[in-house]
Amino acid sequence: MNVKTLIQLLADVKNNSPVFFEDERHRHYRISSISSEVIDENYYLLLNVNSHSSKTLKIWELLVLLQQQEPTALIFIHKQKDRQQIFGLRFADGQVYLK
């Protein structure tokens, strides 16, 4: 998924909904910050997760940060030394889970 697509998918979500990453084992990680990289002239957006952080980005915070990024940048979750590309999301209990 790229930045432009994620912005469109989140456009109608309640602004104060928290955003999490859900892995294949259905564990949830808080998205605490974002960063970007350029590798071989390709832009990548990294959503940094931290299972120990008490801070979770809200939709409005994520949207503000996303709008400052390259629209075609592919989005990856960055967890410790591991990276996983985001392909979708789900909504449950007033929260957003990126997958």
C-alpha positions in Angstrom: 0.0 0.0 0.0 1.2 3.5 -0.7 0.8 6.8 1.2 -1.9 8.1 -1.1 -4.1 5.0 -0.8 -3.8 4.9 3.0 -4.8 8.6 3.3 -7.9 7.8 1.2 -8.8 4.8 3.3 -8.5 6.8 6.5 -10.3 9.9 5.3 -13.7 9.0 6.9 -12.4 7.4 10.1 -13.0 9.2 13.5 -10.0 11.5 14.1 -9.3 10.2 17.6 -9.2 6.5 16.7 -5.9 5.0 17.7 -3.8 3.2 15.0 -2.2 -0.2 15.7 -0.3 -2.8 13.6 -1.6 -6.4 13.8 0.8 -9.2 12.9 0.0 -12.6 11.6 -0.3 -14.0 15.2 -2.9 -11.2 15.9 -0.6 -9.4 18.3 -1.1 -5.7 18.4 1.7 -3.1 18.4 1.3 0.7 18.9 2.4 2.9 16.0 4.4 5.5 17.8 6.2 7.5 15.0 7.0 7.5 11.3 10.2 8.0 9.3 11.1 7.8 5.7 13.9 6.4 3.6 15.1 6.7 0.0 16.7 3.6 -1.4 17.7 3.5 -5.1 15.6 6.5 -5.8 12.5 4.8 -4.3 10.7 6.3 -1.3 9.7 4.2 1.6 7.6 5.2 4.6 8.3 3.4 7.9 5.7 3.2 10.6 7.6 2.6 13.8 6.0 0.3 16.3 6.8 -0.2 20.0 5.0 -2.7 22.1 6.3 -1.0 25.3 5.3 2.6 24.4 2.2 4.1 26.0 1.9 6.5 23.0 -0.2 5.5 20.0 -0.7 7.8 17.1 -4.3 8.8 16.5 -5.8 9.0 13.0 -5.5 12.8 12.9 -1.9 12.7 13.8 -1.1 10.0 11.3 -2.9 11.8 8.5 -1.0 15.0 9.2 2.3 13.1 9.0 1.2 11.1 5.9 0.3 14.3 4.0 3.9 15.5 4.4 5.3 12.4 2.7 5.8 11.3 -1.0 2.3 10.0 -2.1 3.8 7.1 -4.0 6.0 5.9 -1.1 5.3 2.3 -0.1 4.4 1.8 3.6 6.3 -0.6 5.8 6.0 -1.4 9.5 9.4 -1.2 11.2 9.5 -3.4 14.3 13.0 -3.6 15.9 15.1 -4.9 12.9 12.2 -6.4 11.0 10.1 -4.7 8.2 6.8 -5.8 6.8 4.9 -4.1 4.0 1.3 -2.9 4.8 -1.3 -4.4 2.5 -4.6 -3.6 4.2 -6.4 -2.6 7.4 -9.4 -3.5 9.5 -11.6 -1.6 11.8 -12.8 -3.0 15.2 -13.9 -1.5 18.5 -13.2 2.1 17.3 -9.6 1.3 16.5 -7.7 0.9 13.2 -5.4 -2.1 12.7 -3.0 -2.0 9.8 -2.0 -5.4 8.4 
